[in-house]
């Protein structure tokens, strides 16, 4: 059970047997406040934003509305309000995903992948230090935590070079952090790093499931496709960017002189992720080591004039640190399956087996050393 700090106040969408239709909720402790019910008295000028039970209208309302509602909630929770237990509600996908972009922002992850697949070459491609590499994913297969993940099938290349078709034997986890866009932008007008907080509402925890064998055969020359697009799981809680100010850190220094639109980089985040498979904790990836910041990702996403829409989601790519216990994928943890990982139940994994449950959680570390839970994303392989 997630225990949210009173200053975090993440948003969700939920249903319950005793209410009509979906409601917008706000997490506090181990409970959830019904914001759809509270809004007419708590924030009457913004009550209609929550009437439909999703975050869609609220995201589109922009930073002034986000700040006003958060200020009212912070004042409200000082009075120890009654909240229903989260265990008594069903959490839903809290917003309609408009577009989905996935980045490749961890130097440690990218270097490990390069060493696995290009052992005799440079692990990083020449462009990696100059721009946040990313690809456009599939918004329609972004699903909320708890949604079963079906093992994908596709074309596979055997060791002898023959081509076949069948279910992926190398299903993998990717521990990531997602960023939810609220206010949109105009086509043809890039969004600079300094405007990040005007457009990004908050963050969530992401598992961008990957079929490594399907991906390996298809990705040259255009990049990820079917090996990624079958499912991307997100946590049901969207933590406001404003709640993470005490978790800002300086990002690592770049290795090259960056183009002007990527400077200054904006803050990194001191987040610790935790990956568990069937209850066995296998890794603690640190987000503070990411080479590219969220603001740089957004700036690069829009520098060609691409517009933003409310509900756009972009994710960091796999979060990996420099240590073995900080790797964000089984590809790295088992070195492409050659070093199976031992679980607490006595079994081993090179990649995920049918029936496995993967849980990724995250917490923000504040300047005074506190850890603030941000929620978790879970998926069961079927």
C-alpha positions in Angstrom: 0.0 0.0 0.0 1.3 3.4 -0.9 1.5 6.0 1.9 1.5 9.4 0.3 2.9 12.4 2.2 0.4 15.3 2.7 2.5 17.5 0.6 2.6 15.2 -2.4 -1.1 15.0 -3.3 -1.0 12.9 -6.4 -4.1 12.8 -8.6 -5.9 9.7 -9.9 -9.2 8.5 -11.3 -11.3 5.8 -9.6 -14.6 4.0 -9.4 -16.3 2.5 -6.4 -19.5 0.6 -5.8 -21.1 3.4 -3.9 -20.6 6.2 -6.4 -21.9 6.8 -9.9 -19.3 6.7 -12.6 -15.6 7.6 -12.3 -14.3 10.2 -9.9 -11.1 12.2 -9.7 -9.2 11.4 -6.5 -6.3 12.8 -4.6 -4.0 10.5 -2.6 -3.3 11.2 1.0 -1.7 8.6 3.3 -3.2 5.3 2.4 -6.5 6.9 1.4 -8.0 8.8 -1.5 -10.1 12.0 -1.4 -13.0 12.3 -3.8 -12.1 15.6 -5.6 -15.1 15.3 -7.9 -17.3 15.5 -4.8 -15.2 18.1 -2.9 -14.6 20.5 -5.8 -17.9 22.4 -5.8 -17.1 23.7 -2.3 -13.3 23.5 -2.3 -12.6 25.0 -5.7 -16.0 26.2 -7.1 -14.4 28.1 -10.0 -12.7 24.9 -11.1 -15.3 22.3 -10.1 -16.4 21.4 -13.7 -12.8 20.3 -14.5 -13.4 17.2 -12.4 -17.0 16.5 -13.2 -16.3 13.8 -15.7 -14.0 11.8 -13.4 -10.8 12.1 -15.4 -7.9 14.5 -15.4 -8.4 15.5 -19.1 -10.1 18.9 -18.5 -7.8 19.7 -15.6 -4.7 19.0 -17.6 -5.8 21.3 -20.4 -6.7 24.1 -17.9 -3.1 25.0 -17.5 -0.7 26.1 -14.7 -2.9 28.7 -13.1 -5.6 26.2 -12.5 -3.1 23.5 -11.4 -1.7 26.0 -8.8 -5.0 27.1 -7.5 -6.4 23.6 -7.0 -3.1 22.5 -5.3 -3.2 25.4 -2.9 -6.8 24.7 -1.9 -5.9 21.0 -1.4 -2.9 21.8 0.7 -5.1 23.9 3.0 -7.8 21.3 3.1 -5.6 18.4 4.2 -4.3 20.4 7.1 -7.7 19.7 8.7 -7.2 15.9 8.6 -10.0 15.2 6.1 -11.7 11.9 5.9 -10.4 9.7 3.0 -11.6 6.4 1.9 -9.1 3.5 1.8 -7.4 3.1 -1.6 -8.1 -0.6 -1.2 -11.8 0.0 -1.5 -11.6 1.7 -5.0 -10.7 0.6 -8.5 -8.0 2.9 -10.0 -8.3 3.7 -13.7 -6.1 5.2 -16.4 -6.4 8.8 -15.1 -6.2 10.6 -18.5 -6.6 9.9 -22.2 -3.1 9.5 -23.6 -2.8 11.7 -26.7 0.7 10.9 -28.0 3.5 8.8 -26.5 7.2 9.3 -26.8 9.9 7.2 -25.2 13.5 8.5 -24.7 16.8 6.8 -24.2 18.2 9.2 -21.6 20.3 7.0 -19.3 24.0 7.0 -20.2 24.5 3.8 -18.1 21.7 2.0 -19.8 22.7 3.0 -23.3 26.3 2.1 -22.7 25.3 -1.4 -21.3 23.1 -2.0 -24.3 25.9 -1.0 -26.7 28.3 -3.3 -25.0 25.9 -6.2 -25.2 25.0 -5.8 -28.9 28.2 -4.1 -30.2 31.0 -5.7 -28.0 33.7 -4.7 -30.5 32.5 -1.2 -31.2 31.7 2.1 -29.5 28.8 1.4 -27.1 27.3 4.8 -27.8 26.2 6.0 -31.2 27.8 9.3 -32.3 24.7 11.3 -31.7 24.0 10.1 -28.2 25.9 12.9 -26.4 24.4 15.6 -28.6 20.7 15.0 -28.4 18.1 13.1 -26.3 17.4 10.1 -28.6 13.8 9.0 -28.6 11.0 7.4 -30.7 7.3 7.8 -31.1 5.4 4.9 -29.4 1.7 3.9 -29.5 -0.7 5.8 -27.3 -3.4 3.2 -27.6 -1.5 0.5 -25.8 -0.6 2.6 -22.7 -2.5 0.9 -19.9 -3.0 1.5 -16.2 -1.2 -0.5 -13.5 -2.8 -3.9 -12.9 -3.7 -4.5 -16.6 -2.6 -8.0 -17.7 0.3 -7.9 -20.2 -0.1 -10.5 -23.0 3.2 -12.0 -24.2 3.6 -10.6 -27.8 4.3 -12.6 -30.9 6.2 -11.5 -33.9 9.0 -12.4 -36.3 12.1 -13.9 -34.7 15.6 -14.6 -36.0 17.2 -17.8 -34.8 20.9 -18.3 -34.0 21.3 -20.1 -37.4 19.9 -17.1 -39.2 16.5 -18.6 -40.0 13.4 -16.5 -39.7 10.3 -17.7 -37.8 7.2 -16.5 -36.1 6.1 -17.0 -32.5 5.8 -15.7 -29.0 8.7 -13.6 -27.6 11.1 -15.6 -25.5 12.8 -12.5 -24.2 10.1 -10.4 -22.6 11.7 -7.7 -20.5 10.9 -4.9 -18.1 12.0 -1.3 -18.4 11.9 0.9 -15.3 11.1 4.4 -16.4 9.7 7.8 -15.3 6.9 9.4 -17.3 6.0 13.0 -17.7 2.4 14.1 -18.4 1.8 17.1 -20.5 -1.1 19.4 -19.6 -1.1 22.7 -21.5 -0.6 22.2 -25.2 1.5 24.3 -27.6 1.2 25.8 -31.1 2.3 23.9 -34.1 5.6 25.4 -35.4 6.6 26.9 -32.1 9.2 25.0 -30.0 8.9 24.8 -26.3 12.1 25.9 -24.6 13.7 24.3 -21.5 12.7 27.4 -19.5 9.0 26.8 -20.3 8.9 23.2 -19.0 6.7 23.9 -15.9 4.2 25.8 -18.0 3.4 22.6 -20.0 4.2 19.5 -17.9 1.7 18.8 -15.2 3.3 15.9 -13.4 5.1 12.6 -13.3 4.2 8.9 -13.1 6.0 5.5 -12.9 6.3 3.6 -16.2 7.1 0.1 -17.3 7.8 0.1 -21.0 7.7 -3.6 -21.6 10.0 -4.9 -24.3 10.2 -8.0 -26.4 14.0 -8.1 -27.0 14.0 -10.8 -29.6 11.3 -9.2 -31.7 13.0 -5.8 -31.3 16.5 -7.1 -32.3 15.3 -8.4 -35.7 13.0 -5.4 -36.6 14.8 -2.3 -35.2 17.3 -1.7 -38.1 17.0 0.8 -39.7 14.0 2.6 -38.2 14.0 1.7 -34.5 11.6 0.1 -32.1 8.2 -1.0 -33.4 6.3 -4.2 -32.5 8.9 -5.1 -29.8 7.7 -2.1 -27.8 4.1 -1.2 -28.9 2.2 -4.1 -27.4 2.0 -2.5 -23.9 3.3 0.3 -21.8 2.1 0.3 -18.2 1.8 3.5 -16.1 1.0 4.1 -12.5 -2.5 5.3 -11.7 -1.1 8.3 -9.7 0.1 11.5 -11.3 2.3 13.4 -9.0 2.3 17.2 -9.7 5.6 18.6 -10.8 5.1 21.3 -8.1 5.3 18.6 -5.4 8.8 17.7 -6.5 10.6 21.0 -6.0 12.6 19.6 -3.0 13.8 16.7 -5.1 15.5 18.8 -7.7 19.2 18.1 -8.3 21.9 19.2 -10.7 22.2 16.8 -13.7 25.5 15.3 -14.7 27.7 17.5 -16.7 27.4 17.0 -20.5 30.3 15.5 -22.4 30.1 17.9 -25.3 29.0 21.5 -25.9 25.3 21.4 -26.3 23.2 23.3 -28.8 21.6 26.4 -27.4 18.1 25.0 -27.2 19.3 22.4 -24.7 20.8 25.0 -22.4 20.5 25.5 -19.4 19.4 21.9 -18.8 16.8 22.4 -16.1 16.7 20.3 -13.0 17.3 16.6 -12.6 15.3 14.6 -10.1 16.5 12.6 -7.1 14.2 9.6 -7.5 14.9 6.0 -6.5 13.0 3.3 -8.4 12.6 -0.2 -7.1 12.0 -3.2 -9.4 10.4 -6.4 -7.9 9.6 -9.6 -9.7 7.1 -11.9 -7.9 7.9 -9.9 -4.8 11.7 -10.3 -5.1 13.4 -6.9 -5.2 16.1 -7.1 -8.0 17.2 -3.5 -8.5 17.1 0.1 -7.3 17.7 2.4 -10.3 18.5 6.0 -9.5 17.0 8.7 -11.7 19.5 11.4 -10.6 22.1 9.7 -12.8 20.1 10.4 -16.0 22.2 12.3 -18.6 19.2 14.2 -20.1 16.7 16.2 -18.0 13.0 16.2 -18.5 13.2 19.8 -19.7 15.8 18.8 -22.3 13.6 15.9 -23.5 10.6 18.2 -23.9 12.7 20.9 -25.7 14.1 18.3 -28.1 10.6 16.8 -28.7 9.3 20.2 -29.9 12.4 21.9 -31.4 11.3 20.9 -34.9 7.9 22.6 -34.3 6.0 19.6 -33.2 3.1 20.7 -31.0 2.0 19.4 -27.6 -1.5 18.3 -26.7 -3.0 17.8 -23.3 -2.5 14.2 -22.3 0.8 13.8 -24.2 3.1 11.4 -22.3 6.8 11.2 -22.7 9.0 8.8 -20.8 12.7 8.8 -19.8 13.7 5.4 -21.2 15.2 2.8 -19.0 16.7 4.2 -15.8 20.0 2.6 -14.9 22.8 3.5 -12.6 26.5 2.6 -12.6 26.2 -0.3 -10.1 24.9 -3.9 -10.7 22.0 -3.3 -8.3 20.9 -0.2 -10.1 20.1 -1.6 -13.5 16.6 -1.0 -14.9 16.1 -4.0 -17.2 16.6 -7.7 -17.3 18.6 -7.3 -20.5 21.3 -5.6 -18.3 20.7 -7.5 -15.0 21.2 -10.8 -16.8 23.5 -9.6 -19.5 21.1 -10.6 -22.3 20.1 -13.8 -20.4 23.6 -15.2 -20.0 23.7 -14.6 -16.2 20.3 -15.7 -14.9 18.9 -13.7 -11.9 18.0 -15.7 -8.8 14.6 -14.8 -7.2 13.7 -15.3 -3.6 11.5 -18.3 -4.4 14.5 -20.3 -5.7 13.8 -19.9 -9.4 15.9 -18.0 -11.9 15.1 -15.6 -14.7 17.0 -14.7 -17.8 13.8 -12.9 -19.0 10.2 -12.9 -17.8 8.2 -16.1 -17.6 4.4 -16.4 -18.0 2.7 -15.8 -14.7 5.4 -13.3 -13.5 4.3 -10.1 -11.8 6.5 -7.1 -12.1 6.1 -4.2 -9.7 8.0 -0.9 -10.1 7.7 1.8 -7.5 9.4 5.2 -7.0 10.1 7.6 -4.3 11.5 11.1 -4.3 14.4 12.0 -2.0 14.1 15.6 -0.6 16.9 17.8 0.3 16.5 17.0 4.0 16.8 13.2 3.2 13.1 12.2 3.4 11.7 9.7 0.9 8.3 10.6 -0.6 6.5 7.6 -2.2 5.3 8.4 -5.7 3.3 5.3 -6.4 3.9 2.1 -8.3 3.0 0.3 -11.5 2.3 -3.4 -11.7 1.8 -5.9 -14.5 1.1 -9.6 -14.7 2.4 -11.5 -17.7 -0.2 -13.8 -19.3 
